[in-house]
């Protein structure tokens, strides 16, 4: 089936409910739809704002933990440019892309840099010494906590904004 054409069914092969009279995708449940999309991706794009006000985007490994679609936890190097930018300006964006079905979800919100031992232990996994040779107490290991306030979902040539509570 052509992914750009409405099949006329309330629940199409894409897993998103259709509004047949308009032929556009509508999410019934953003938490489920976006949650499934985020869980299936191995890479996420994160964006920060530089000192001149321009967006900076990079690919990162998928978040280690999430709380619904509101809070996402990542790990990174404390010495990184991104950490400096988030400490200066916490405005952030993360984007999950399903290239197979050409769907994506952009979440906007704020990014916090966490360096306390408890949070670092929560996210630590076996093998992380590849990135942080001194272990969980490595001063160059920190956690990024992204908190979303709103999002935008794209699928089948249609975008839909949604709020996150």
Buried (B, 14 or more C-beta within 10 A) or exposed (E): EEBEEBBEEEEBEBBBBBEEEEBBBEBEEBBEBBBEBBEEBEEBBBBBBEEEEEEEEEEBEBBBEBEBBBBBBBBBBBEBEBBBBBEEBBBBBBBBBBEEBEBBBBBBBBBBBBEEEEBBEBBBEEEBEEEBEEEBEBEBBBBBBBBBEEBBBBBBEBEBEBEBE
